Amino acid sequence: MSTGAAGPLHGRVAIVTGGATGIGLAIVRRLVDDGARVVLAGLTDADVGKALTRLAEPPEGLVGSAGQVTGFAGDLSVPGIADRLLAAALSAFGQADICVNNAGGGVIAPTLAHTEETLQATVANNLWTALRMCLAVLPYFAERGYGRIISIGAESVRNGLTDHAVYNAAKGGVHGLTTGLAREFARQGITVNVVAPSYTRTPELDAALAAGRAPERFGQVLADAIALIPAGRGAEADEVAAAVAFLAREDSRFITGQIISVNGGSSMS
């Protein structure tokens, strides 16, 4: 249940891309619980509608008379859609303060098994979505002298996880974009950071594994990922969301250009 005015993000408005499922939906829940109003962005109207319905049902109970969450559907890798998402946030809530670039996904496969289609999709879904959102919100944040950009990266960029080379090329681009933007916009009140999770359990992934619908070779990839984690398990989605929520807060204002690993110790530095 939302803490509303008592939360550390009361008065703030967040945009969460890829917010309809998995880590994104956990981030929406956490930000709302911390008092933010949120624009939940997903790929299709059906995805967004299903997520809003889930949020309105017990035990979440996040959507209702408080009007804390609204939805937006569109492919953010396409030019112009990110600008429309920002406009939707301003129309719904009158402002935008936080941009969480969580939209992603791609084909996890041996490098030489990729096709032109899977290469393009993996880069578009992970790098282009984040880049276009940053280009949309940065002028607005700079004009206001305040903004938080938090992108979901990947621990696999650091540890070279099995079958992740192409995915890492895209997520590594997000990491590099972050450090460059952080330095460029630091004096304009904007922080730019990455939360980089290891393998993360989500209801959707658990269901796919239980039903035998996981992609071919995923069992080996999963085993390799767990073997790299001293904690002996994957992250929970709400653990990733907690890191995002901290970086969205006012008291994270001196943290910028950082890759914050939520990884159970799978890489250390």
Phi, psi and omega per residue, in radians:
M1 nan 2.376 -3.108
S2 -1.088 2.465 3.057
T3 -1.512 -0.171 3.036
G4 0.994 -2.191 -3.019
A5 -1.108 -0.357 -3.125
A6 -1.367 -0.222 -3.027
G7 -1.360 2.707 -3.136
P8 -1.204 -0.246 3.115
L9 -1.875 0.284 3.092
H10 -1.013 2.305 -3.132
G11 1.593 -0.127 3.131
R12 -1.736 2.681 3.092
V13 -2.130 2.256 -3.118
A14 -2.050 2.519 2.942
I15 -1.854 2.199 3.105
V16 -2.097 1.928 3.108
T17 -1.472 2.684 -3.047
G18 1.048 0.584 -2.986
G19 -1.523 0.047 -3.011
A20 -1.505 -0.326 -3.081
T21 -2.536 2.939 2.925
G22 0.941 -2.325 -3.120
I23 -1.041 -0.696 -3.114
G24 -1.059 -0.745 3.134
L25 -1.179 -0.638 3.067
A26 -1.111 -0.653 3.102
I27 -1.145 -0.758 3.099
V28 -1.002 -0.854 -3.135
R29 -0.993 -0.790 -3.074
R30 -1.179 -0.757 -3.131
L31 -1.135 -0.699 3.085
V32 -1.133 -0.740 3.120
D33 -1.071 -0.521 3.110
D34 -1.504 0.089 3.003
G35 1.808 -0.049 -3.115
A36 -1.359 2.698 2.853
R37 -1.642 2.504 -2.928
V38 -2.338 2.394 2.907
V39 -1.726 1.987 -3.141
L40 -1.578 1.981 -3.104
A41 -1.844 2.300 3.083
G42 -2.361 3.093 -3.028
L43 -1.315 -0.703 -3.071
T44 -2.244 2.812 3.064
D45 -1.030 -0.677 -3.134
A46 -1.109 -0.778 3.120
D47 -1.051 -0.820 -3.096
V48 -1.150 -0.780 3.138
G49 -1.058 -0.722 3.124
K50 -1.121 -0.704 3.136
A51 -1.155 -0.745 3.131
L52 -1.122 -0.626 3.080
T53 -1.139 -0.763 3.115
R54 -1.057 -0.723 -3.124
L55 -1.174 -0.503 -3.097
A56 -1.402 -0.298 -3.085
E57 -1.551 2.674 3.009
P58 -1.047 2.573 0.100
P59 -1.548 -0.072 -3.072
E60 -1.132 -1.024 3.136
G61 0.987 0.607 -3.008
L62 -1.544 -0.400 -3.061
V63 -1.922 2.389 3.134
G64 2.922 -2.308 -3.057
S65 -1.124 -0.481 -3.138
A66 -1.209 -0.419 3.116
G67 1.039 0.716 -3.047
Q68 -1.454 -0.282 -3.090
V69 -2.279 2.367 2.987
T70 -2.270 2.841 -3.051
G71 -1.980 2.800 3.092
F72 -2.622 2.375 3.128
A73 -2.102 2.374 3.090
G74 2.934 2.762 3.119
D75 -1.580 1.837 -3.019
L76 -1.274 -0.146 3.044
S77 -1.378 -0.192 -3.129
V78 -1.556 2.326 3.141
P79 -0.954 2.395 3.060
G80 1.649 -0.415 -3.078
I81 -1.222 -0.673 3.116
A82 -1.089 -0.665 3.095
D83 -1.120 -0.671 3.099
R84 -1.151 -0.640 3.113
L85 -1.124 -0.794 3.082
L86 -1.045 -0.759 3.128
A87 -1.079 -0.635 3.114
A88 -1.152 -0.677 3.101
A89 -1.127 -0.755 -3.136
L90 -1.162 -0.637 3.114
S91 -1.186 -0.712 -3.070
A92 -1.323 -0.711 -2.958
F93 -2.203 -0.091 3.060
G94 1.448 -0.053 -3.126
Q95 -2.891 2.988 2.982
A96 -2.591 2.323 -3.071
D97 -2.142 -0.465 -2.983
I98 -2.326 2.314 3.055
C99 -2.141 2.038 3.100
V100 -1.857 1.940 -3.140
N101 -1.553 1.507 -3.128
N102 -1.830 -0.298 -3.128
A103 -0.958 2.350 -3.098
G104 -3.014 -2.716 -3.104
G105 1.862 2.623 3.138
G106 -3.123 -3.126 -3.113
V107 -1.516 2.118 3.047
I108 -1.657 1.950 -3.027
A109 -2.789 2.777 2.994
P110 -0.927 2.510 -3.010
T111 -0.945 -0.779 -3.062
L112 -1.358 -0.097 3.058
A113 -1.529 -0.165 3.138
H114 -1.229 2.624 3.030
T115 -1.925 2.998 3.071
E116 -1.006 -0.686 -3.132
E117 -1.123 -0.789 -3.108
T118 -1.267 -0.563 3.055
L119 -1.086 -0.876 -3.112
Q120 -1.091 -0.743 -3.106
A121 -1.138 -0.716 -3.098
T122 -1.148 -0.747 3.109
V123 -1.213 -0.752 -3.127
A124 -1.093 -0.812 -3.057
N125 -1.168 -0.535 -3.025
N126 -1.817 -0.833 -3.063
L127 -1.569 -0.852 -3.087
W128 -1.112 -0.665 3.128
T129 -1.065 -0.786 -3.137
A130 -1.173 -0.775 -3.122
L131 -1.094 -0.769 -3.119
R132 -1.174 -0.635 3.090
M133 -1.155 -0.727 3.109
C134 -1.063 -0.771 3.136
L135 -1.116 -0.528 3.134
A136 -1.298 -0.776 -2.996
V137 -1.535 -0.413 -3.026
L138 -1.058 -0.785 3.110
P139 -1.041 -0.703 3.134
Y140 -1.165 -0.821 3.110
F141 -1.060 -0.746 -3.108
A142 -1.124 -0.689 3.124
E143 -1.107 -0.648 -3.129
R144 -1.446 -0.318 -3.108
G145 1.313 0.444 -3.137
Y146 -2.782 2.442 3.022
G147 3.126 2.629 3.044
R148 -2.190 2.099 3.019
I149 -1.982 2.144 -3.119
I150 -2.269 2.041 -3.136
S151 -1.866 2.540 3.049
I152 -1.560 2.004 3.114
G153 -1.713 -2.469 -3.088
A154 -2.730 2.302 3.018
E155 -1.078 -0.499 -3.109
S156 -1.103 -0.356 3.058
V157 -1.073 -0.582 -3.113
R158 -1.529 -0.636 -2.996
N159 -1.810 -0.002 3.063
G160 1.078 0.791 -3.063
L161 -1.018 2.586 3.124
T162 -0.802 2.299 3.013
D163 1.135 0.320 -3.049
H164 -1.902 0.202 -3.018
A165 -1.042 -0.818 -3.114
V166 -1.211 -0.781 3.065
Y167 -0.990 -0.736 3.141
N168 -1.156 -0.543 3.080
A169 -1.070 -0.699 3.133
A170 -1.281 -0.853 -3.132
K171 -1.193 -0.593 3.054
G172 -1.093 -0.578 3.033
G173 -1.101 -0.657 3.080
V174 -1.130 -0.724 3.100
H175 -1.059 -0.805 -3.126
G176 -1.166 -0.685 3.070
L177 -1.009 -0.709 -3.072
T178 -1.091 -0.850 -3.100
T179 -1.152 -0.669 3.115
G180 -1.133 -0.793 3.136
L181 -1.173 -0.642 -3.124
A182 -1.036 -0.779 3.131
R183 -1.203 -0.695 -3.065
E184 -1.185 -0.595 -2.999
F185 -1.970 0.189 -3.070
A186 -1.061 -0.649 -3.092
R187 -1.391 0.013 3.133
Q188 -1.899 0.346 3.045
G189 1.334 0.324 -3.082
I190 -1.975 2.228 2.996
T191 -1.850 2.543 -3.096
V192 -2.358 2.057 -3.082
N193 -2.439 2.914 3.064
V194 -2.118 2.423 2.862
V195 -1.844 2.090 -3.039
A196 -1.979 1.714 -3.122
P197 -1.484 2.676 2.902
S198 -1.333 -2.978 2.996
Y199 -0.825 2.291 -3.060
T200 -2.211 2.264 3.098
R201 -1.302 2.331 3.018
T202 -2.341 2.767 3.097
P203 -1.007 -0.663 -3.125
E204 -1.141 -0.748 -3.141
L205 -1.214 -0.721 3.090
D206 -1.027 -0.740 -3.138
A207 -1.145 -0.704 3.125
A208 -1.124 -0.722 3.113
L209 -1.126 -0.758 -3.110
A210 -1.133 -0.590 -3.101
A211 -1.589 0.009 -3.122
G212 1.250 0.440 -3.100
R213 -1.756 0.117 -3.132
A214 -1.205 2.619 -3.132
P215 -1.032 2.698 3.077
E216 -0.985 2.466 -3.124
R217 1.308 -0.063 -3.066
F218 -1.114 -0.573 3.109
G219 -1.003 -0.739 3.123
Q220 -1.198 -0.728 3.110
V221 -1.062 -0.778 3.140
L222 -1.106 -0.778 3.120
A223 -1.060 -0.738 3.119
D224 -1.121 -0.695 -3.136
A225 -1.117 -0.797 -3.136
I226 -1.150 -0.647 -3.129
A227 -1.087 -0.472 -3.131
L228 -1.418 -0.184 -3.010
I229 -1.773 1.960 3.127
P230 -0.979 -0.554 3.127
A231 -1.178 -0.277 3.041
G232 1.369 0.281 3.136
R233 -2.706 2.895 3.007
G234 -1.406 2.952 3.068
A235 -1.277 2.706 2.933
E236 -1.615 2.597 -3.085
A237 -1.030 -0.620 -3.121
D238 -1.259 -0.349 3.050
E239 -1.262 -0.651 3.046
V240 -1.176 -0.756 3.141
A241 -1.061 -0.597 3.137
A242 -1.107 -0.690 3.111
A243 -1.163 -0.715 3.094
V244 -1.071 -0.776 -3.110
A245 -1.076 -0.678 3.108
F246 -1.128 -0.784 -3.124
L247 -1.170 -0.359 3.101
A248 -1.385 -0.255 -3.010
R249 -1.450 2.819 3.120
E250 -1.091 -0.623 -3.054
D251 -1.393 0.121 2.978
S252 -1.707 0.238 -2.932
R253 -1.092 -0.337 -3.138
F254 -1.759 0.245 3.077
I255 -1.925 2.003 3.109
T256 -2.665 2.646 -3.132
G257 1.252 0.387 -3.036
Q258 -1.878 2.582 2.990
I259 -1.838 1.806 -3.087
I260 -1.612 1.957 -3.099
S261 -1.488 2.295 3.001
V262 -2.041 1.501 -2.806
N263 -2.416 0.099 -3.139
G264 1.086 0.271 3.113
G265 1.603 0.268 -3.072
S266 -1.175 -0.411 2.885
S267 -2.453 2.578 -3.055
M268 -2.404 2.460 3.060
S269 -2.793 nan nan
